[in-house]
């Protein structure tokens, strides 16, 4: 359970206990209020009963006196006295009704009996007053039974009301005592639960924060493989631990990438250093030949001996060959510089690839046969016309043939060209039976400034630019170049170029 849920549950529990305490408090207050109301009603009912008994007693005494006077004298009752007497009877009736209003369903029976008996009694008294001045009217107000009946009913009502008041007071008192106990227990339970929840929350939070602190310290100390996994929380603290772990992963990957980048930069720097060393050697060799043969010709021309024209011709051929080698090396370096700066352009034109292949093969025939190699070529006359850069096409083929001749001795170099039916692309494969390459060497062979291995440049020479330029030219012309090779069995480089000019990209 997350920390937020724990806090929410704890707060909700405390609020429930607080609501229970508040509810019991109001319940107790309501019970006390009801007790006071019942007490006031009992007191009021008692007062009304006393008042009603006094009124009935006063009225009876007056009627008995008037009855005696009526029988013994001929005095008449004045109008004012009659009005006052009837008003007294009406007041008594009002007192009876008021007493009924102070009752309840439990006392309804006793009140109804009282009202019936009091109604009969008051009617008798009212008739007495109204017929007082009629000498023929016979009065029965001396009969005590109606009065005693009313008195009895009034006492019964008073006793019932007193009993109900006592019962109600007892119930309310018990309710008040119960609410007081519930309030005290709820208060104690609230304190206990709050303290318990606070203790567990503090311990839970403190333990998880300690784990997070320990994890951040270990991560900060460089232990990037350490993971914070003992957090018992699927909420904020768990998310924080996950964030730390994710940060550690990202930091470790960033460090690994930085190490790889540094290693790649070091390797690239070393490759460029080797490239500069190789270039220096490759430049120095033709330059030494040019300078050496030039000095020899100069010295021979200073001698007085006859000029050996054939020997001079051979020396000049060597000077020209060395110059061309030097020029080709400089051209490769310039081409690679243009490619890396994005300034290499395409000069697209329609040409026959067979003618370009034949020209490249013829130009390199002496170099191909220098190491006793046999050159085999297909018939290129059936190849279709393509729309692309013819100069770069010839340069790719020349580089591949030169590469094959360099690493093959007493072997076979073969040039095969065909059109792929499924794609319509032109495929040119240059294969040899030379030293071959491993899988690891094949992965590096198209990289600039890199040869298959360091010993290769020491044994066979070269700068490692030829195949890199071939790959860049192929991609620039909309094609690809691949290699298939096995150590000791030779290599096959396959160039695939589009015949359709639409698939050729615009010049950069």
Secondary structure as UniProt FT lines:
FT   HELIX           3..72
FT   HELIX           79..101
FT   TURN            106..107
FT   HELIX           108..130
FT   TURN            131..133
FT   TURN            135..136
FT   TURN            141..142
FT   HELIX           145..220
FT   TURN            221..222
FT   TURN            224..225
FT   HELIX           236..302
FT   HELIX           309..341
FT   STRAND          348..352
FT   HELIX           353..369
FT   TURN            370..372
FT   STRAND          374..377
FT   TURN            381..382
FT   STRAND          385..389
FT   HELIX           390..406
FT   STRAND          412..419
FT   TURN            421..423
FT   STRAND          426..432
FT   HELIX           439..444
FT   TURN            445..446
FT   TURN            448..449
FT   HELIX           454..460
FT   HELIX           466..476
FT   TURN            477..478
FT   STRAND          480..486
FT   TURN            487..489
FT   STRAND          490..497
FT   HELIX           501..503
//
